[in-house]
Amino acid sequence: GRGFAFRRKQKIERQYRRLLRKGRKVPSQQNDQFTDTYPEHLKHLYLAEEERLKKRRHRTPEDSVLSEEKLNKAEDTCTFSYRSVVTEGKFKKKTSNQKAKEEYEKIKAERARKKEEAEKRKQQREEAQRLYKRKKMEAYKILSKKTKKGQPNLNLQVEFLLQKIQQNT
């Protein structure tokens, strides 16, 4: 009963009790944690944002009636219907789904562009390898030619070296 598991259990209990004691001693820190303290140089920005949020929360029914009247006026003055005005207002701010679709399309286009570039590089590499192999084969054919007696043809080798030197200069 007093093995490894028992000691571990006691240790955990002691740590838990210690945490509880510390929590009782310092309650003032928890209260301070939830108060708004802003850096002095940015305080005006935070306060303006708070006011804007309060105004948005405390909209009165009169405001909604006014907005409906504005929509009706817009409908009367414009050639398009009420429904199109509402949809325009809806699509000014994109929903998370629209944002996700847009992001997906960007990623998809980027992947397609990268794939095309990789394909182009691959084709260029293959073409360069083909040219290299063809040149090597021609050089091999010239350098490996033999006379009737089986000796290497030195005239062709010297001509090949001369061509090579002329191309380099």
C-alpha positions, -999 to +999 in steps of 0.1 A: +000+000+000+030+024+004+045+018-030+053+042-059+017+050-068+009+059-032+038+084-029+029+099-062-007+104-051+005+121-019+028+144-038+000+155-061-023+161-031+004+183-014+009+203-046-029+208-049-032+220-013-002+244-018-020+259-048-052+264-028-032+282+000-016+305-025-049+312-041-063+324-007-034+346+000-035+367-033-071+374-042-063+410-052-043+399-083-073+381-097-095+413-093-068+434-111-066+409-138-100+418-152-097+456-150-088+475-182-054+490-180-043+505-213-008+519-222-009+557-218+001+564-255-027+542-268-054+549-242-074+573-265-077+546-292-090+520-268-115+544-252-128+555-287-133+518-296-152+511-263-175+541-271-182+529-306-190+494-293-214+509-267-232+529-293-236+498-314-251+478-285-275+506-274-292+512-308-327+522-303-357+510-323-359+546-338-326+540-355-339+509-372-371+528-383-348+556-397-327+530-416-359+515-431-370+550-442-336+556-459-340+523-477-374+533-489-362+566-502-333+549-519-358+526-536-379+555-548-350+575-562-332+546-578-343+523-605-334+491-587-355+474-560-354+473-522-340+438-524-309+448-543-302+476-518-303+451-490-281+427-508-256+454-515-255+462-478-251+425-470-221+420-494-201+449-482-189+429-453-178+394-463-189+364-442-164+340-429-175+315-455-169+340-483-135+348-468-127+311-466-137+306-502-116+336-513-086+323-494-091+289-509-092+303-544-060+323-537-043+291-525-056+272-554-043+297-579-009+299-562-006+261-563-016+260-600+010+287-607+037+268-588+028+236-606+031+253-640+065+267-631+077+233-619+064+217-651+082+244-672+115+238-652+111+201-656+107+204-694+137+227-696+158+203-676+148+174-698+155+193-730+190+203-716+197+167-707+186+155-742+210+181-758+238+171-735+233+134-743+232+140-780+264+160-779+281+134-758+270+106-782+283+125-812+317+131-795+318+095-785+311+083-821+339+106-834+364+097-808+358+060-809+362+056-847+388+030-857+409+025-888+406-007-909+433-023-887+415-014-854+437+016-844+421+048-832+416+074-859+438+103-847+428+126-876+392+127-865+402+131-828+425+161-837+397+177-858+372+172-829+396+189-805+402+217-830+364+223-833+361+223-796+388+249-792+373+271-819+339+270-803+353+281-769+372+311-783 
